[in-house]
Amino acid sequence: MTRILYELAGRDQVRFSPYCWRTLFALKHKGLAFDRVPMKFTDRSTIADSGQDRVPVLDDDGVVTADSWRIATYLEEKYPERPTLFGGAIGQGTALMINKWVDLVVHADLRPIAVPGAFKNLDPDDTDWFRVSREAMFGMTLEALADGRDAAVERLGATLAPVRATLETQPYLCGDAPAYADYILMGSLMWPRCCSDAEILAEDDPINAWRTRMLALFDGFAAAAPTHAAA
Ligand SMILES: N[C@@H](CCC(=O)N[C@@H](CS)C(=O)NCC(=O)O)C(=O)O
């Protein structure tokens, strides 16, 4: 039995991909052992068999699945006897909405914070490719994007208001214990954590206390991840 997670890696083992973090948390939640294979933006040969060009990709003993959401639903279906990620069909439907909200709304605020940080923490082979592709994607230089960092931190604080209000009444987004909706948002907060020195949450923010609890899960798995605050 082999289980391999192909994931994005920067320099010095920095892993800042929000989507890969969601899958890392999901595998840990299910208690499944896995090997990690790093991938560079400029060399995707290891995931050629997945029929697409993005990570995460999970190879679960020959069953190859791409896309963090599809991997989560695959794991839930394949390993129903292990701790549930969704708590049933209704929870899965609600988690999909959280997934879309984080991707479409929260990521817009995280980009000026995390993308310039990611640039400074890339594998050196990836820097030219990243600058060209991201500047085309955002229609501005990485430096101009970085200029919007403080405003983005302020917007993020407002965007996360529903999360804050939820965490004022329960310890995790999923209730008394963490599950996939928590991993979706936490995966995205690992993005700036791993590659930026921007402090995105106030000390007394309930989301900060939740983030601390999330970092401690699975014997401090996320807390132990390399961070290179070079941006
Ligand atoms: N919807 C996908 C998004 C995956 C994705 O965009 N991954 C990034 C790494 S963070 C990637 O592979 N990017 C390659 C590129 O931008 O060309 C998921 O949830 O897994």
The ligand as an SDF file (V2000), in Angstrom:
LIG
                    3D

 20 19  0  0  0  0  0  0  0  0999 V2000
   -8.9380   24.1600   -6.9490 N   0  0  0  0  0  0  0  0  0  0  0  0
   -7.6300   23.5640   -6.8010 C   0  0  0  0  0  0  0  0  0  0  0  0
   -6.5550   24.6300   -6.9130 C   0  0  0  0  0  0  0  0  0  0  0  0
   -5.1710   24.0130   -6.9730 C   0  0  0  0  0  0  0  0  0  0  0  0
   -4.1000   25.0630   -7.2770 C   0  0  0  0  0  0  0  0  0  0  0  0
   -4.3620   26.1070   -7.8840 O   0  0  0  0  0  0  0  0  0  0  0  0
   -2.8810   24.7560   -6.8320 N   0  0  0  0  0  0  0  0  0  0  0  0
   -1.7630   25.6490   -7.0810 C   0  0  0  0  0  0  0  0  0  0  0  0
   -0.7350   25.5120   -5.9710 C   0  0  0  0  0  0  0  0  0  0  0  0
   -1.2450   26.4810   -4.5760 S   0  0  0  0  0  0  0  0  0  0  0  0
   -1.0920   25.2520   -8.3740 C   0  0  0  0  0  0  0  0  0  0  0  0
   -0.8550   24.0880   -8.6110 O   0  0  0  0  0  0  0  0  0  0  0  0
   -0.7940   26.2540   -9.2040 N   0  0  0  0  0  0  0  0  0  0  0  0
   -0.1420   26.0400  -10.4470 C   0  0  0  0  0  0  0  0  0  0  0  0
   -0.2840   27.2320  -11.3460 C   0  0  0  0  0  0  0  0  0  0  0  0
   -0.7000   28.2950  -10.8920 O   0  0  0  0  0  0  0  0  0  0  0  0
    0.0440   27.0820  -12.5310 O   0  0  0  0  0  0  0  0  0  0  0  0
   -7.5750   22.8170   -5.4610 C   0  0  0  0  0  0  0  0  0  0  0  0
   -8.4090   23.0990   -4.5810 O   0  0  0  0  0  0  0  0  0  0  0  0
   -6.7250   21.9340   -5.2920 O   0  0  0  0  0  0  0  0  0  0  0  0
  1  2  1  0
  2  3  1  0
  2 18  1  0
  3  4  1  0
  4  5  1  0
  5  6  2  0
  5  7  1  0
  7  8  1  0
  8  9  1  0
  8 11  1  0
  9 10  1  0
 11 12  2  0
 11 13  1  0
 13 14  1  0
 14 15  1  0
 15 16  2  0
 15 17  1  0
 18 19  2  0
 18 20  1  0
M  END
$$$$
